[in-house]
Amino acid sequence: MSKKAKPSMTKQVVLIGSIAYDYLMRFPGHFNEHILPEHLDRLSLSFLVEEMRKERGGVAANIGYTMALLGEHPLLFGTVGQDFTDYREWLERHGVDTSSVLMIEDKFTSSFFVNTDLNNCQIATFYAGAMEDAIKLSLHNLKRENIAFVVVSPTTPEAMAKGVRECKALGLPYIYDPSQQIIRLTKEDLLEGIEGSTMLIVNDYELSLIEKKTGLASAEIHQMTGTLIVTKGEHGVTVLNSQSYHIPAVFTDTVVDPTGLGDAFRGGFLRAHLAGADWETAAQIGALAATYCLESVGTQGHRYTPEAFISRFEKCYGNSTRVRDILKT
C-alpha cells in the first residue's frame, strides 16, 4: 500500500491550499438543544467532549492524499511549520509530492479543531499558524509546462487571490474551491476566482453563501465558470456545464466521521478528470472516494488499493471498465 512519491511522467496537478493537523472531538449530545435563538447576541457555550484524536489534515493535503491513493502524484503547494517532518514522510510515502512545500521554521503547522455531535453537526475553529506565510509562494517558481491544472482551495484569502491572479497571468487552467474560506473572502475575491475558472466546486450550502455574498443567482454563477459542481451529501452531486448530470451518493451503514468528505470527493473526481474521464464517471469516482472517507476516522484515515476501489465501484455503479482504464493511466 505504501509507496514512495515519484515524479510523474505526465503533467501534475498543483494543489494550492491548507496543510494542517486536525483535532477531532466528539460531543455525546446535540448542539441544537443548547443554542437559544432568542439569546444569540449573548451566545456563550462550552461542550464537554468524550474523545479527541489528532489527525493529519488540511484541504490541499486531504485532496492530494485521495488522489495518491488512486495512483496520481499531485504537487502540494502550501506552507507548514517546524512540526511537519513526520507528516511530510507520511505524504511522500503515500505518493504526494511535497517538494514545493515551504517550511516556516519559527511557526507551527496550521491546526483545525472540530467538534461533532450525535447528528454529525459540527462546530469548528481553524488556527492559521504557518499558513499565514502562504502568500510567499508563487506559481511563477514552477515550470508552467509541467502543470496540468491548478486547484485553488482554502488557505489565506490573500494567497488564494494571488493564486487566481497568477493562474490567469500564466494562462494556467484552474479549479476554484473556496469552501471554508467563503466567509473570509470578499465579494470581489469570489467573483474574481469564479470568473474564468474551469470549474467551481462547492457544496449546496456553500453555493447559497456565495449567492448571498455576491448577490448573484446560481444560474449567473454557473455562467461565470466552465463547470459548476455542487455536492449535496447523501443526496449525491450535481454537475452542470452544457449539460446537467446528477450522480447519487454511495450509501453505507458504517458512518464513522463526516470530516473531510468534500476533500475526498475532490480527490477522486480530480484524479478521474485528469485521466480524461467523462463527467458522470468522474463524479461517481468522487462519490465513492467520499464514502470511503465517511467510513473512517479523520480526513486521511481511509485506505484501499485501486483493485478494491474498482471492485466496490462495480457493486455501486455497475460497469467498472471505465474506472479500471482510468486508474491505470
C-alpha positions, 0 to 999 in steps of 0.5 A, spaced: 500 500 500 505 504 501 509 507 496 514 512 495 512 519 491 515 519 484 515 524 479 510 523 474 511 522 467 505 526 465 503 533 467 501 534 475 496 537 478 498 543 483 494 543 489 494 550 492 491 550 499 491 548 507 496 543 510 494 542 517 493 537 523 486 536 525 483 535 532 477 531 532 472 531 538 466 528 539 460 531 543 455 525 546 449 530 545 446 535 540 448 542 539 441 544 537 438 543 544 443 548 547 443 554 542 437 559 544 435 563 538 432 568 542 439 569 546 444 569 540 447 576 541 449 573 548 451 566 545 456 563 550 457 555 550 462 550 552 461 542 550 464 537 554 467 532 549 468 524 550 474 523 545 479 527 541 484 524 536 489 528 532 489 527 525 493 529 519 489 534 515 488 540 511 484 541 504 490 541 499 493 535 503 486 531 504 485 532 496 492 530 494 492 524 499 485 521 495 488 522 489 495 518 491 491 513 493 488 512 486 495 512 483 496 520 481 502 524 484 499 531 485 504 537 487 502 540 494 503 547 494 502 550 501 506 552 507 507 548 514 511 549 520 517 546 524 512 540 526 511 537 519 517 532 518 513 526 520 507 528 516 511 530 510 514 522 510 507 520 511 505 524 504 511 522 500 510 515 502 503 515 500 505 518 493 504 526 494 509 530 492 511 535 497 517 538 494 514 545 493 512 545 500 515 551 504 517 550 511 516 556 516 521 554 521 519 559 527 511 557 526 507 551 527 503 547 522 496 550 521 491 546 526 483 545 525 479 543 531 472 540 530 467 538 534 461 533 532 455 531 535 450 525 535 447 528 528 454 529 525 453 537 526 459 540 527 462 546 530 469 548 528 475 553 529 481 553 524 488 556 527 492 559 521 499 558 524 504 557 518 499 558 513 499 565 514 506 565 510 502 562 504 502 568 500 510 567 499 509 562 494 508 563 487 506 559 481 511 563 477 517 558 481 514 552 477 515 550 470 508 552 467 509 546 462 509 541 467 502 543 470 496 540 468 491 544 472 491 548 478 486 547 484 485 553 488 482 551 495 482 554 502 488 557 505 489 565 506 484 569 502 490 573 500 494 567 497 488 564 494 487 571 490 494 571 488 493 564 486 487 566 481 491 572 479 497 568 477 493 562 474 490 567 469 497 571 468 500 564 466 494 562 462 494 556 467 487 552 467 484 552 474 479 549 479 476 554 484 474 551 491 473 556 496 469 552 501 471 554 508 474 560 506 467 563 503 466 567 509 473 570 509 473 572 502 470 578 499 465 579 494 470 581 489 475 575 491 469 570 489 467 573 483 474 574 481 476 566 482 469 564 479 470 568 473 474 564 468 475 558 472 474 551 469 470 549 474 467 551 481 466 546 486 462 547 492 457 544 496 449 546 496 450 550 502 456 553 500 453 555 493 447 559 497 453 563 501 456 565 495 449 567 492 448 571 498 455 574 498 455 576 491 448 577 490 448 573 484 443 567 482 446 560 481 444 560 474 449 567 473 454 563 477 454 557 473 455 562 467 461 565 470 465 558 470 466 552 465 463 547 470 459 548 476 459 542 481 455 542 487 455 536 492 449 535 496 451 529 501 447 523 501 443 526 496 449 525 491 452 531 486 450 535 481 454 537 475 452 542 470 456 545 464 452 544 457 449 539 460 446 537 467 448 530 470 446 528 477 450 522 480 447 519 487 451 518 493 454 511 495 450 509 501 453 505 507 451 503 514 458 504 517 458 512 518 464 513 522 466 521 521 463 526 516 470 530 516 473 531 510 468 528 505 468 534 500 476 533 500 475 526 498 470 527 493 475 532 490 480 527 490 477 522 486 473 526 481 480 530 480 484 524 479 478 521 474 478 528 470 485 528 469 485 521 466 480 524 461 474 521 464 467 523 462 463 527 467 458 522 470 464 517 471 468 522 474 463 524 479 461 517 481 469 516 482 468 522 487 462 519 490 465 513 492 472 516 494 467 520 499 464 514 502 470 511 503 472 517 507 465 517 511 467 510 513 473 512 517 476 516 522 479 523 520 480 526 513 486 521 511 484 515 515 481 511 509 485 506 505 484 501 499 488 499 493 485 501 486 483 493 485 478 494 491 476 501 489 474 498 482 471 492 485 466 496 490 465 501 484 462 495 480 457 493 486 455 501 486 455 503 479 455 497 475 460 497 469 467 498 472 471 498 465 471 505 465 474 506 472 479 500 471 482 504 464 482 510 468 486 508 474 491 505 470 493 511 466 
